[in-house]
Amino acid sequence: MLGASFDDVEKNRAFADKFGYPFRLLCDRTQAVGTAYGVLDADDPGYPRRVSFLIGPDGRIVTIYDPVEPATHAAQVLAEVAAPGR
């Protein structure tokens, strides 16, 4: 599991520490990843929308979660990953 943000290393580290993230937050300062995944906010392209991608073992996107509801998102993804046939 990885996360990406347009913030710098120090801001990402502080954010991850504050919320106890058990995964790495990548710094996309050039917005190259955000642009490639199409998550730039149409109203303010300097910011990404909150979107998650479930990527399969073959490297292909299985599911796009847009928008993400932080309170329920982890359970939503875990249920999909645990579903029969996955």
N, C-alpha and C positions, 0 to 999 in steps of 0.2 A: 504494500500500500504506500502510495506517495501522494503528497499534496503539492500544489504549486501556487505561488503568489508573486505579484509584481513587486513586493517589498524586498528590501535588502536583507542580507544575512542576519544582521543584528535584530531587526524587527521580527523576522521569521522565528529566530531563536526565542526571543522574549514571548511571542505569541504562543509558540508550541509549549514552552515551559509553563506559562500561565494556565493553559488548559490541559496540560498533561498529555499532549499528543504522543502516542506510542509509535509514530511513524515520522519519516523525514518530510520536511517542507522544502521544496526546491525554489530557488530564486529565479524568476523569469523577468529579470530587469529589462530586457529588450522586448518583451512581450511576444517573442517568437513562438513559444509554445501556445500561449493564449490565442494568438492569431491562427496558428495551424489548426487548433481544435475549435475555432469559431466561437470563443466565449467572451469576446470583447463586448462590453455594454454598449448598445446602440446609442443611448443617450449620453454616455460619457465614456468614450473609448479608452480613457486612461485607466479604467477599472474593469476587471473581469466580472462576469455574472457568476453566481455560485452554481457550478455544474459539476457533476461527477460522471466518470466513465468507467464501466466495468469492462475490463479488457481480458479476453480469453488467453489461454496458454499459447495460442497460435499468433498472438499479437493483434488480433482483430477486435474491434469494439463490439461487445455483446449487447450492452444496454447503455443508453444515455439517460441520465437523471437530470432533468432540467424543467423546473427549478428543483433545488434541493431544500428539503425541510430539515434543518439540523436536528431537531428533537426526535425525529423518527427515521432519519436516513440510514443509520447504521443497521437497525433492525430490518429495514426494507432490503438492503443489499445482502445481508446475511441470509434472509429468507430466500432470496433469489439464488444465491450460491448453493444453498442447501437443498434446493428443489430437485426432485427426481429428474434424471436425465442430464444433470449438470456435471 
